[in-house]
Each structure stands twice: as structure tokens, then as C-alpha cells.
Amino acid sequence: MGRHIQGVKVKGMKITIKQSDFDRMYEHALSQRPDEACGLIAGHESEDGIRSIDKIYILTNTDHTNEHFTIDPREQLMAVKDMRSLGIVPLGNWHSHPETPSRPSEEDKRLANDSRASYLILSLEHEDEPVLNAFHIEGAQDSRTVRKEELIIVEG
């Protein structure tokens, strides 16, 4: 599908996603425009620190806005139960930016409360050239540190 996944290698910060999962995220994000689309990512982390996304969850943005998202709590609970049944763990979340670049907004940074999570952002700023990036966000509320994770697409 010729989609762009960008990443800058940061030691110990690598995550993989299947092409088919990326395509599902992209199609769903397009269908939700002009609102942000959102969901969870789950999988496993190897001893060398590489995270592999085994499943993405497409969930409802209860805010129905293009500026931020709130995941439906019932759907989130169902997704976590599904993860447990499959023996995979939560790795973070994903959401789209319908009109802006693939980088954390101030709102994204403010709401990033899990320093272990990966935050995937899919930009639809240029619809025919979507860009997906992964980020790690940590630190105190008033001084968040954002690091880009290396994001690798794999067949599947």
C-alpha cells in the first residue's frame, strides 16, 4: 500500500507492527475523519527490549473530536480481557491526527500517564501519504520528555 512508517533509532526503543495492522489502522482512521481514531496495541516484549505488536484494537473515541481522544472504557476493559486470554500484554495506544503531523501534541503529552507505554500516532495530514510514528513519553507533568521509537513494519 505504499504507506510511510518513519522512525529514528533510540537505543532500546524498537517496536514492530504488521503491515496488515497498519492498513487496518489507516482505513479506520480515514473512516473516522474529521475525528481522531484511537485504539490500543498489545503484544510482547523480548529480553532485548524489542516490542512486537501482535494485535491492535480499534476502539471508539467517545470525544468525537479532531483535537483529542478518549477511549471508550467498556471497550478498553474488553480489550484488556482479550489480551489476558491471548497471553499478550498492553504495549500502549494509537491514535490518528486527521490534520496535523505525526508527533505528540501538547494535549498528547499532558495525557501520557504511562511511562512504559508506546504511543503510536498516525498522521492523515496528507491522506495519500499517511505517516505513522511511535513515541515514548515520560517525566513530570510540566517537563515531559518525548523520544521517538524505531518503528519497523513487518509482513503479515
Backbone as CSV, one residue per row, in Angstrom:
resi,resn,N_x,N_y,N_z,CA_x,CA_y,CA_z,C_x,C_y,C_z
1,MET,0.800,-1.204,0.000,0.000,0.000,0.000,0.842,1.268,0.000
2,GLY,2.141,1.187,0.042,2.980,2.363,-0.058,2.837,3.355,1.084
3,ARG,2.557,2.903,2.269,2.399,3.788,3.417,3.770,4.066,4.029
4,HIS,3.872,5.188,4.718,5.142,5.574,5.313,5.148,5.299,6.805
5,ILE,6.171,4.635,7.240,6.417,4.476,8.668,7.799,5.042,8.900
6,GLN,7.875,6.049,9.745,9.145,6.700,9.990,9.614,6.377,11.394
7,GLY,10.902,6.339,11.560,11.428,6.092,12.891,12.888,6.497,12.975
8,VAL,13.295,6.916,14.121,14.676,7.251,14.404,15.104,6.308,15.515
9,LYS,16.200,5.604,15.310,16.606,4.609,16.290,17.060,5.255,17.590
10,VAL,16.451,4.806,18.662,16.834,5.200,20.010,17.169,3.903,20.715
11,LYS,18.349,3.823,21.296,18.791,2.578,21.916,17.720,2.026,22.858
12,GLY,17.382,0.749,22.633,16.422,0.078,23.487,14.979,0.434,23.205
13,MET,14.719,1.184,22.158,13.371,1.629,21.853,13.027,1.191,20.424
14,LYS,12.562,-0.034,20.298,12.227,-0.557,18.976,10.894,-1.286,19.084
15,ILE,10.036,-1.074,18.084,8.726,-1.705,18.085,8.383,-2.133,16.659
16,THR,7.746,-3.299,16.532,7.361,-3.782,15.209,5.844,-3.825,15.099
17,ILE,5.363,-3.625,13.875,3.938,-3.704,13.578,3.769,-4.405,12.236
18,LYS,2.742,-5.212,12.125,2.457,-5.914,10.871,1.823,-4.947,9.872
19,GLN,2.157,-5.152,8.610,1.583,-4.335,7.540,0.053,-4.369,7.592
20,SER,-0.524,-5.545,7.833,-1.982,-5.669,7.857,-2.593,-4.854,9.001
21,ASP,-1.903,-4.778,10.139,-2.407,-3.966,11.251,-2.310,-2.482,10.930
22,PHE,-1.204,-2.095,10.312,-1.069,-0.697,9.881,-2.191,-0.340,8.913
23,ASP,-2.456,-1.223,7.953,-3.507,-0.961,6.972,-4.877,-0.821,7.635
24,ARG,-5.162,-1.674,8.644,-6.436,-1.572,9.377,-6.545,-0.245,10.109
25,MET,-5.464,0.179,10.753,-5.459,1.456,11.451,-5.723,2.596,10.470
26,TYR,-5.048,2.563,9.340,-5.185,3.617,8.341,-6.615,3.687,7.811
27,GLU,-7.169,2.546,7.443,-8.543,2.521,6.915,-9.536,3.013,7.963
28,HIS,-9.357,2.593,9.204,-10.261,3.039,10.262,-10.114,4.547,10.489
29,ALA,-8.884,5.024,10.525,-8.654,6.455,10.739,-9.304,7.284,9.635
30,LEU,-9.193,6.820,8.395,-9.852,7.523,7.292,-11.358,7.560,7.495
31,SER,-11.924,6.448,7.944,-13.374,6.366,8.113,-13.883,7.252,9.248
32,GLN,-13.006,7.625,10.171,-13.413,8.432,11.325,-13.216,9.935,11.121
33,ARG,-12.537,10.299,10.047,-12.297,11.723,9.801,-13.600,12.471,9.710
34,PRO,-13.700,13.656,10.249,-12.601,14.502,10.716,-12.168,14.238,12.163
35,ASP,-12.789,13.272,12.852,-12.423,12.976,14.237,-11.151,12.137,14.313
36,GLU,-10.507,12.181,15.470,-9.379,11.293,15.718,-9.910,9.877,15.927
37,ALA,-9.190,8.909,15.400,-9.462,7.497,15.658,-8.496,7.060,16.751
38,CYS,-8.837,5.967,17.451,-7.963,5.550,18.543,-8.098,4.058,18.818
39,GLY,-7.173,3.558,19.596,-7.202,2.163,19.997,-6.008,1.811,20.855
40,LEU,-5.868,0.532,21.105,-4.772,0.018,21.920,-3.883,-0.878,21.080
41,ILE,-2.659,-1.059,21.542,-1.736,-2.015,20.933,-1.304,-2.998,22.015
42,ALA,-1.139,-4.247,21.610,-0.757,-5.285,22.567,0.164,-6.290,21.895
43,GLY,0.950,-6.961,22.700,1.865,-7.961,22.159,2.812,-8.448,23.230
44,HIS,4.089,-8.461,22.883,5.076,-8.917,23.849,6.377,-8.129,23.665
45,GLU,7.195,-8.172,24.717,8.489,-7.508,24.683,9.553,-8.555,24.936
46,SER,10.512,-8.630,24.036,11.568,-9.624,24.186,12.612,-9.125,25.183
47,GLU,13.485,-10.024,25.576,14.507,-9.677,26.563,15.449,-8.590,26.060
48,ASP,15.598,-8.475,24.744,16.477,-7.439,24.195,15.761,-6.099,24.041
49,GLY,14.511,-6.001,24.541,13.796,-4.734,24.540,12.970,-4.441,23.315
50,ILE,12.951,-5.357,22.360,12.144,-5.143,21.157,10.700,-5.501,21.465
51,ARG,9.811,-4.571,21.188,8.388,-4.794,21.384,7.765,-5.211,20.060
52,SER,6.951,-6.246,20.106,6.255,-6.720,18.916,4.758,-6.571,19.129
53,ILE,4.121,-5.820,18.243,2.674,-5.671,18.316,2.052,-6.903,17.675
54,ASP,1.329,-7.672,18.477,0.657,-8.870,17.985,-0.798,-8.598,17.631
55,LYS,-1.360,-7.552,18.246,-2.761,-7.244,17.978,-3.008,-5.764,18.221
56,ILE,-3.771,-5.162,17.303,-4.242,-3.799,17.536,-5.728,-3.866,17.830
57,TYR,-6.159,-2.943,18.637,-7.572,-2.847,18.980,-8.085,-1.513,18.460
58,ILE,-9.124,-1.575,17.668,-9.771,-0.382,17.144,-10.943,-0.085,18.065
59,LEU,-10.848,1.049,18.767,-11.830,1.386,19.783,-12.495,2.724,19.453
60,THR,-13.545,3.031,20.167,-14.323,4.244,19.919,-13.731,5.442,20.644
61,ASN,-13.608,6.551,19.935,-13.234,7.826,20.531,-14.526,8.474,21.015
62,THR,-14.766,8.416,22.312,-16.015,8.938,22.852,-16.090,10.460,22.816
63,ASP,-14.966,11.131,22.566,-14.966,12.593,22.470,-15.473,13.081,21.104
64,HIS,-15.323,12.265,20.079,-15.764,12.618,18.720,-15.293,14.016,18.323
65,THR,-13.972,14.193,18.381,-13.371,15.467,18.009,-12.065,15.216,17.265
66,ASN,-11.593,16.226,16.556,-10.330,16.098,15.828,-9.149,16.603,16.639
67,GLU,-9.364,16.961,17.911,-8.294,17.525,18.725,-7.775,16.595,19.816
68,HIS,-8.557,15.593,20.198,-8.108,14.656,21.218,-9.028,13.444,21.205
69,PHE,-8.683,12.478,22.032,-9.492,11.267,22.077,-9.622,10.780,23.513
70,THR,-10.705,10.087,23.759,-10.908,9.330,24.981,-11.421,7.966,24.559
71,ILE,-10.722,6.935,24.994,-11.105,5.567,24.645,-12.327,5.159,25.458
72,ASP,-13.292,4.541,24.797,-14.481,4.037,25.471,-14.049,3.061,26.566
73,PRO,-14.386,3.330,27.841,-13.902,2.488,28.941,-14.389,1.040,28.876
74,ARG,-15.596,0.817,28.417,-16.089,-0.568,28.294,-15.294,-1.332,27.243
75,GLU,-15.047,-0.683,26.123,-14.259,-1.323,25.070,-12.834,-1.580,25.547
76,GLN,-12.278,-0.640,26.308,-10.925,-0.815,26.832,-10.865,-2.029,27.759
77,LEU,-11.845,-2.177,28.623,-11.893,-3.330,29.525,-12.012,-4.630,28.739
78,MET,-12.848,-4.640,27.715,-12.986,-5.840,26.889,-11.672,-6.170,26.182
79,ALA,-10.956,-5.139,25.723,-9.677,-5.358,25.058,-8.653,-5.950,26.026
80,VAL,-8.609,-5.439,27.248,-7.667,-5.953,28.248,-7.995,-7.407,28.592
81,LYS,-9.263,-7.735,28.709,-9.658,-9.127,28.955,-9.224,-10.017,27.793
82,ASP,-9.370,-9.514,26.571,-8.945,-10.273,25.395,-7.432,-10.488,25.413
83,MET,-6.690,-9.453,25.769,-5.226,-9.570,25.857,-4.842,-10.679,26.832
84,ARG,-5.473,-10.672,27.995,-5.176,-11.696,29.003,-5.469,-13.089,28.464
85,SER,-6.593,-13.243,27.767,-6.957,-14.562,27.237,-5.983,-15.032,26.164
86,LEU,-5.345,-14.081,25.472,-4.386,-14.424,24.416,-2.951,-14.510,24.922
87,GLY,-2.728,-14.149,26.178,-1.378,-14.192,26.734,-0.476,-13.081,26.230
88,ILE,-1.069,-11.944,25.850,-0.281,-10.794,25.414,-0.489,-9.665,26.415
89,VAL,0.376,-8.650,26.347,0.322,-7.566,27.321,0.072,-6.233,26.612
90,PRO,-0.512,-5.279,27.336,-0.680,-3.947,26.751,0.687,-3.313,26.493
91,LEU,0.846,-2.737,25.319,2.086,-2.045,24.981,1.896,-0.541,24.884
92,GLY,0.648,-0.101,24.750,0.377,1.331,24.621,-0.898,1.573,23.854
93,ASN,-0.939,2.734,23.200,-2.120,3.063,22.418,-1.727,3.691,21.094
94,TRP,-2.727,3.858,20.247,-2.517,4.536,18.974,-3.681,5.492,18.756
95,HIS,-3.411,6.546,18.023,-4.479,7.440,17.600,-4.045,8.182,16.344
96,SER,-5.022,8.762,15.693,-4.729,9.486,14.459,-4.724,10.988,14.708
97,HIS,-3.995,11.668,13.860,-4.039,13.114,13.764,-4.593,13.412,12.372
98,PRO,-5.887,13.722,12.278,-6.512,13.901,10.971,-5.937,15.047,10.136
99,GLU,-5.399,16.064,10.798,-4.976,17.258,10.061,-3.572,17.735,10.398
100,THR,-2.894,17.032,11.291,-1.595,17.510,11.762,-0.535,16.414,11.658
101,PRO,0.739,16.784,11.800,1.824,15.806,11.667,1.793,14.710,12.733
102,SER,2.576,13.676,12.471,2.702,12.528,13.373,3.731,12.828,14.451
103,ARG,3.297,13.620,15.427,4.120,13.925,16.596,3.174,14.279,17.734
104,PRO,3.590,14.031,18.969,2.704,14.302,20.099,2.355,15.786,20.222
105,SER,1.076,16.060,20.330,0.622,17.423,20.591,0.839,17.712,22.079
106,GLU,0.646,18.946,22.474,0.749,19.285,23.897,-0.280,18.485,24.695
107,GLU,-1.470,18.305,24.122,-2.521,17.511,24.772,-2.068,16.059,24.916
108,ASP,-1.461,15.496,23.868,-0.960,14.118,23.932,0.065,13.973,25.056
109,LYS,0.967,14.925,25.147,1.996,14.868,26.192,1.374,14.993,27.580
110,ARG,0.412,15.862,27.710,-0.238,16.075,29.004,-0.961,14.813,29.472
111,LEU,-1.544,14.077,28.528,-2.339,12.903,28.880,-1.540,11.598,28.917
112,ALA,-0.262,11.657,28.578,0.583,10.457,28.566,0.986,10.116,29.998
113,ASN,0.220,9.234,30.626,0.438,8.940,32.044,1.155,7.625,32.311
114,ASP,1.499,6.882,31.284,2.171,5.600,31.479,3.556,5.670,30.838
115,SER,4.583,5.787,31.654,5.946,5.942,31.134,6.469,4.681,30.452
116,ARG,5.758,3.551,30.593,6.178,2.315,29.934,5.534,2.151,28.562
117,ALA,4.540,2.964,28.264,3.748,2.790,27.041,4.445,3.330,25.799
118,SER,4.100,2.718,24.682,4.438,3.257,23.368,3.190,3.977,22.868
119,TYR,3.399,5.147,22.295,2.308,5.948,21.755,2.498,6.067,20.254
120,LEU,1.607,5.429,19.495,1.679,5.481,18.045,0.734,6.564,17.543
121,ILE,1.240,7.410,16.644,0.437,8.492,16.085,0.463,8.387,14.565
122,LEU,-0.724,8.275,13.996,-0.899,8.143,12.547,-1.396,9.472,11.995
123,SER,-0.564,10.128,11.200,-0.952,11.401,10.601,-1.641,11.169,9.266
124,LEU,-2.779,11.855,9.107,-3.510,11.857,7.832,-3.431,13.244,7.200
125,GLU,-2.457,14.006,7.631,-2.295,15.370,7.120,-2.273,15.363,5.593
126,HIS,-1.589,14.397,5.017,-1.573,14.180,3.567,-2.166,12.792,3.357
127,GLU,-3.462,12.736,3.063,-4.219,11.481,3.052,-3.549,10.366,2.253
128,ASP,-2.977,10.696,1.111,-2.352,9.666,0.270,-0.976,9.261,0.766
129,GLU,-0.458,9.969,1.753,0.847,9.653,2.316,0.766,9.669,3.839
130,PRO,0.016,8.744,4.419,-0.078,8.710,5.886,1.285,8.383,6.498
131,VAL,1.515,8.921,7.671,2.786,8.705,8.364,2.481,8.196,9.771
132,LEU,3.115,7.091,10.137,2.971,6.517,11.468,4.308,6.582,12.182
133,ASN,4.293,7.128,13.388,5.480,7.180,14.235,5.128,6.640,15.610
134,ALA,6.149,6.162,16.308,5.987,5.674,17.678,6.824,6.544,18.602
135,PHE,6.257,6.810,19.782,6.919,7.684,20.745,6.880,7.075,22.136
136,HIS,7.854,7.490,22.920,7.918,7.157,24.337,7.880,8.500,25.054
137,ILE,6.943,8.671,25.993,6.764,9.941,26.686,6.868,9.678,28.186
138,GLU,7.744,10.421,28.842,7.908,10.242,30.281,8.280,11.554,30.932
139,GLY,8.331,11.544,32.251,8.734,12.716,33.001,7.568,13.366,33.715
140,ALA,7.891,14.373,34.499,6.894,15.103,35.274,5.938,15.840,34.349
141,GLN,4.754,16.079,34.837,3.688,16.707,34.046,4.155,17.995,33.370
142,ASP,4.976,18.778,34.042,5.396,20.069,33.482,6.686,19.988,32.663
143,SER,7.274,18.790,32.563,8.528,18.671,31.791,8.627,17.296,31.138
144,ARG,7.721,17.013,30.246,7.694,15.714,29.555,8.864,15.599,28.580
145,THR,9.434,14.406,28.534,10.464,14.080,27.565,9.836,13.160,26.529
146,VAL,9.996,13.517,25.262,9.456,12.724,24.162,10.620,12.166,23.360
147,ARG,10.623,10.840,23.204,11.638,10.194,22.372,10.941,9.365,21.309
148,LYS,11.462,9.431,20.119,10.917,8.646,19.018,11.455,7.225,19.132
149,GLU,10.565,6.256,18.954,10.974,4.859,18.930,11.196,4.430,17.482
150,GLU,12.100,3.487,17.297,12.272,2.932,15.961,11.083,2.042,15.680
151,LEU,10.370,2.310,14.598,9.169,1.579,14.227,9.449,0.809,12.939
152,ILE,9.247,-0.498,13.000,9.561,-1.365,11.876,8.297,-2.074,11.415
153,ILE,8.049,-2.025,10.122,6.902,-2.737,9.573,7.372,-4.127,9.142
154,VAL,6.557,-5.117,9.452,6.879,-6.494,9.075,5.722,-7.054,8.264
155,GLU,5.999,-8.054,7.467,4.953,-8.686,6.677,3.944,-9.356,7.586
156,GLY,2.746,-9.378,7.139,1.724,-10.071,7.911,0.412,-9.348,7.878
